[in-house]
Amino acid sequence: MLIQRLISEKMWSVHHSIATDVFKEDREEDLDEAWTNTVLQLPRYCEEISQKRSLQYYY
């Protein structure tokens, strides 16, 4: 529901994250690395989008 609100009310361009690679890993070390590279990068990406949108409206 929150994602739909961001799209409709805030006009955000929302992207999804595909975590399939995480579930393909067999070893615990590979699983942790895949999780870090795939899922934990998402908040940083969202922050970058937010900053770009803020600058867009500022100028």
C-alpha positions in Angstrom: 0.0 0.0 0.0 2.8 2.4 0.8 4.5 1.8 -2.5 1.2 2.6 -4.3 0.9 5.8 -2.3 4.4 6.9 -3.3 3.5 6.3 -6.9 0.1 7.9 -7.0 0.3 10.8 -4.5 4.0 11.6 -4.5 4.6 10.8 -8.2 7.7 8.9 -7.3 9.3 6.6 -9.9 9.4 3.4 -7.9 11.6 0.5 -8.9 11.6 -3.0 -7.5 14.5 -5.1 -6.3 14.9 -8.7 -7.5 16.4 -10.8 -4.9 16.4 -14.0 -6.9 20.2 -14.2 -6.9 20.2 -14.4 -3.1 18.2 -17.6 -3.2 20.4 -19.2 -5.8 23.5 -19.3 -3.6 24.4 -22.6 -1.8 27.1 -21.6 0.6 26.4 -19.4 3.6 29.2 -16.9 2.7 27.9 -16.5 -0.8 24.3 -16.1 0.5 25.5 -13.3 2.9 27.3 -11.5 0.1 24.4 -11.8 -2.4 22.0 -10.4 0.3 24.3 -7.5 0.9 24.9 -6.7 -2.7 21.2 -7.1 -3.7 18.9 -6.1 -0.9 21.0 -3.9 1.4 21.9 -1.6 -1.5 18.3 -0.6 -2.0 18.0 2.0 0.8 21.1 3.8 -0.6 19.5 3.8 -4.1 16.3 5.2 -2.6 18.2 7.9 -0.9 20.0 8.9 -4.1 16.6 9.1 -5.9 15.2 11.2 -3.1 18.1 13.6 -3.2 17.8 14.0 -7.0 14.1 14.8 -6.7 14.7 17.3 -4.0 17.3 19.1 -6.1 15.0 19.0 -9.1 12.3 20.9 -7.2 14.8 23.3 -5.7 16.1 24.6 -8.9 
